[in-house]
């Protein structure tokens, strides 16, 4: 899935000069905000960013998000995902 949004050309050009991978930064920021709002789970955030649970903790820390404990459902989902990855 692709998500796009419009920025004034001058602002986009400035951001692309200042931010090494602006597209990845925008994606990460949008997903972290969705997590912060409770719209996606920790597991979904990790999956969308292609990161491990521990790497996502680092991303959240960089964005100043104080993480709550995983819910039982998230924990079970992560276990199921890790079991499937281990068998691959």
Secondary structure, 3 states (H helix, E strand, C coil): CCCCCCCCHHHHHHHHHHCCCHHHHHHHHHHHHHHHCCCCCHHHHHHHHCCCHHHHHHHHHHCCCCCCCCCHHHHHHHHHHHHHHHCC
